[in-house]
Amino acid sequence: MQISVMYFATLRLKVGMKQETVTLPQTATVADLKAAVLRAHPELAESMTTAICAINREFAEADDPLKDGDEAAFFPPVSGGSGDEPPTVLRLTKDPLDLNQALGWIVRPTTGAACVFAGLVRAQTERGEPHATEALEYEAYSPMAEAKLRQVVEELRRRWPSVEGVAIIQRIGQMAAGTPTVLVACSAAHRDSGVFEAARYGIDRLKEIVPIWKKDIGPEGEAWVEGDYRPGPGDRSP
């Protein structure tokens, strides 16, 4: 059987391609696919120790069976309505973020409070290894990222059912220092109904399970920034 394999961020850089087709036996599993990729690309040996695999836009485990025509993706750990339905806005965009527009999307007649988190390109990093940044370049595995953003909102609403509107908007592409890169906004009737906690959960969960990465561009060169969160069975979509 044939499996379409895509590579992202540092893995794509190392193999020098975005996508290829891998032929496997009919009884192959995700572990077999990983082994085949490593045989073809030994330069991925170090990256594969932490790489995450998704099959058909969902996190996969080593013993998951494969079938002909599956879409596989290998990537490093990620760096983040209308009518009676509560408004939900989920977007990956190359356009500048507009705070007022985002609030307008999630405010209802009953809304009395909103909490907004905005992430920006930091020109100077002091935490960890201090360094200067001139720009960040964001890349996403878009189909899976969109699905995982929906999962984040579903989890958020289960925890804070009083939250009315939710907007999560992530910019893709290269952005200079000082530029907003991501926006998470939650609205509710009252400020004590979970909007602060929900917005914090939204950005934290995005950084864990949504396949979006960033490349740090500075005076000393360029480097992909990888996280260390390893998705488990509980991170799969319900």
C-alpha positions as CSV (number, residue, x, y, z in Angstrom):
1,M,0.0,0.0,0.0
2,Q,1.0,3.6,-0.5
3,I,1.1,6.3,2.2
4,S,1.5,10.0,1.5
5,V,4.0,11.4,3.9
6,M,4.4,15.1,4.7
7,Y,7.2,16.8,6.6
8,F,7.1,20.1,8.5
9,A,9.5,22.6,10.1
10,T,12.9,21.0,11.0
11,L,12.0,17.7,9.5
12,R,11.2,19.3,6.1
13,L,14.4,21.2,6.3
14,K,16.5,18.0,6.9
15,V,14.9,15.9,4.2
16,G,14.7,18.7,1.7
17,M,11.2,18.1,0.6
18,K,7.6,18.7,1.7
19,Q,6.0,15.4,0.7
20,E,6.7,12.0,-0.7
21,T,5.0,8.6,-1.1
22,V,6.1,5.6,1.0
23,T,5.2,2.0,0.0
24,L,4.5,-0.4,2.8
25,P,3.1,-3.9,3.3
26,Q,-0.7,-4.2,3.8
27,T,-0.3,-5.0,7.5
28,A,2.0,-2.0,8.3
29,T,1.5,0.2,11.4
30,V,2.7,3.7,12.2
31,A,5.8,2.2,13.7
32,D,6.6,0.5,10.4
33,L,6.1,3.8,8.6
34,K,8.5,5.5,10.9
35,A,11.1,2.8,10.4
36,A,10.7,3.1,6.6
37,V,11.1,6.9,6.8
38,L,14.3,6.5,8.9
39,R,15.7,4.0,6.4
40,A,15.2,6.4,3.6
41,H,16.3,9.5,5.6
42,P,18.9,8.6,8.2
43,E,19.4,12.3,8.7
44,L,16.1,12.3,10.6
45,A,17.4,9.9,13.3
46,E,17.7,12.6,16.0
47,S,14.5,14.5,15.0
48,M,12.5,11.3,15.0
49,T,13.1,10.7,18.7
50,T,10.7,13.5,19.5
51,A,8.8,13.8,16.3
52,I,5.0,13.5,16.4
53,C,3.1,11.5,13.8
54,A,-0.5,12.3,12.6
55,I,-2.5,10.0,10.3
56,N,-5.4,11.6,8.4
57,R,-5.0,14.8,10.5
58,E,-5.3,13.0,13.9
59,F,-2.5,12.2,16.4
60,A,-1.3,8.6,15.9
61,E,0.2,5.9,18.2
62,A,3.0,3.6,17.1
63,D,0.7,0.5,16.9
64,D,-2.1,2.2,14.9
65,P,-2.7,0.2,11.7
66,L,-2.4,2.0,8.3
67,K,-4.4,1.6,5.2
68,D,-3.7,2.3,1.5
69,G,-4.0,6.0,0.7
70,D,-3.6,7.3,4.3
71,E,-2.1,10.8,4.7
72,A,0.7,10.9,7.2
73,A,2.5,13.9,8.7
74,F,5.7,14.1,10.8
75,F,6.4,17.2,12.8
76,P,8.2,18.4,15.9
77,P,6.3,19.2,19.1
78,V,4.4,22.4,18.5
79,S,5.8,25.7,19.9
80,G,-0.1,27.2,20.8
81,G,-21.7,30.8,14.6
82,S,-24.8,32.6,14.5
83,G,-28.4,32.6,15.8
84,D,-28.7,30.8,19.1
85,E,-25.3,29.1,18.7
86,P,-22.4,30.7,20.7
87,P,-20.2,32.5,18.2
88,T,-16.9,30.8,17.4
89,V,-14.2,32.1,15.1
90,L,-11.2,30.0,14.3
91,R,-8.7,31.2,11.7
92,L,-5.3,30.7,10.2
93,T,-4.5,33.8,8.3
94,K,-1.7,35.8,6.7
95,D,-3.5,39.1,7.4
96,P,-2.7,41.4,10.3
97,L,-4.7,40.7,13.5
98,D,-7.5,43.2,14.3
99,L,-8.5,43.2,18.0
100,N,-11.7,45.3,17.5
101,Q,-12.8,43.0,14.7
102,A,-12.3,39.9,16.8
103,L,-14.3,41.4,19.7
104,G,-17.1,42.3,17.3
105,W,-17.3,38.7,16.1
106,I,-17.8,37.3,19.6
107,V,-19.9,39.9,21.4
108,R,-23.6,39.2,21.9
109,P,-26.4,41.3,23.4
110,T,-25.9,39.5,26.7
111,T,-22.1,40.0,26.7
112,G,-20.8,42.1,29.6
113,A,-17.1,41.0,29.7
114,A,-14.4,39.9,27.4
115,C,-10.8,38.7,27.9
116,V,-8.3,38.9,25.1
117,F,-4.8,37.4,24.9
118,A,-2.5,38.6,22.2
119,G,0.9,37.1,21.5
120,L,3.6,39.3,19.9
121,V,7.0,38.8,18.3
122,R,9.4,39.5,21.1
123,A,12.5,41.5,20.0
124,Q,14.6,40.4,23.0
125,T,14.3,37.1,24.8
126,E,15.6,37.0,28.4
127,R,14.2,33.6,29.5
128,G,16.4,30.6,28.8
129,E,19.2,31.6,26.4
130,P,19.0,35.4,25.9
131,H,19.0,36.4,22.2
132,A,17.6,39.1,19.9
133,T,14.9,38.4,17.3
134,E,14.3,40.3,14.1
135,A,11.3,38.3,12.9
136,L,9.4,35.0,13.4
137,E,8.1,32.8,10.6
138,Y,5.1,30.7,11.4
139,E,4.2,27.5,9.6
140,A,1.1,25.3,10.1
141,Y,-0.1,21.9,9.1
142,S,-3.3,23.7,8.1
143,P,-6.0,21.0,7.8
144,M,-5.0,19.4,11.1
145,A,-4.4,22.7,12.8
146,E,-8.0,23.8,12.0
147,A,-9.3,20.6,13.4
148,K,-7.3,20.9,16.6
149,L,-8.4,24.5,17.1
150,R,-12.0,23.2,17.1
151,Q,-11.0,20.6,19.6
152,V,-9.5,23.4,21.9
153,V,-12.7,25.3,21.8
154,E,-14.8,22.2,22.5
155,E,-12.6,21.4,25.6
156,L,-12.8,25.1,26.7
157,R,-16.6,25.2,26.5
158,R,-16.9,22.0,28.5
159,R,-14.8,23.5,31.3
160,W,-16.4,26.9,31.2
161,P,-20.0,26.6,29.8
162,S,-20.8,30.2,30.7
163,V,-18.4,31.4,28.0
164,E,-20.4,32.8,25.1
165,G,-18.0,33.6,22.3
166,V,-14.6,32.3,21.4
167,A,-12.1,33.6,18.8
168,I,-8.7,32.0,18.1
169,I,-6.8,33.5,15.3
170,Q,-3.2,32.6,14.4
171,R,-1.1,34.4,11.8
172,I,1.0,32.4,9.4
173,G,4.1,33.7,7.6
174,Q,6.9,36.0,8.6
175,M,6.3,38.8,11.1
176,A,8.7,41.5,12.4
177,A,9.4,42.1,16.0
178,G,6.5,43.8,17.8
179,T,3.9,42.3,15.5
180,P,0.9,40.4,17.0
181,T,1.0,36.7,16.0
182,V,-1.9,35.1,17.8
183,L,-5.2,36.2,19.4
184,V,-7.4,34.3,21.8
185,A,-10.6,36.1,22.9
186,C,-13.5,34.9,25.1
187,S,-16.7,36.7,26.0
188,A,-19.3,36.1,28.7
189,A,-22.1,37.8,30.5
190,H,-19.9,38.6,33.6
191,R,-16.2,38.8,34.3
192,D,-16.5,36.1,37.0
193,S,-17.8,33.5,34.6
194,G,-14.5,32.1,33.5
195,V,-13.4,34.4,30.7
196,F,-10.0,34.9,32.2
197,E,-9.3,31.2,32.8
198,A,-10.8,30.2,29.4
199,A,-8.6,32.6,27.4
200,R,-5.5,31.3,29.3
201,Y,-6.5,27.7,28.6
202,G,-7.1,28.5,25.0
203,I,-3.5,29.8,24.4
204,D,-1.9,27.1,26.5
205,R,-3.8,24.3,24.8
206,L,-3.0,25.8,21.4
207,K,0.7,25.6,22.2
208,E,0.3,21.9,23.1
209,I,-1.8,20.3,20.4
210,V,-2.2,22.6,17.4
211,P,0.5,21.8,14.8
212,I,2.0,25.3,14.3
213,W,5.7,26.0,14.5
214,K,7.9,29.1,14.4
215,K,11.3,29.9,13.0
216,D,13.3,32.5,15.0
217,I,15.2,34.9,12.7
218,G,17.9,37.1,14.2
219,P,21.3,38.5,13.9
220,E,22.9,35.1,14.6
221,G,20.9,33.2,12.0
222,E,17.7,31.2,11.8
223,A,16.4,28.3,13.9
224,W,13.1,26.4,14.3
225,V,11.8,26.6,17.8
226,E,10.5,23.3,19.1
227,G,8.4,22.5,22.2
228,D,8.6,19.5,24.4
229,Y,4.9,18.5,24.9
230,R,4.2,14.9,23.8
231,P,0.5,14.4,22.9
232,G,-1.1,11.2,24.3
233,P,-4.3,9.3,23.7
234,G,-6.2,11.9,25.7
235,D,-5.3,14.6,23.2
236,R,-7.0,12.9,20.3
237,S,-10.3,14.3,19.1
238,P,-13.3,12.8,20.9
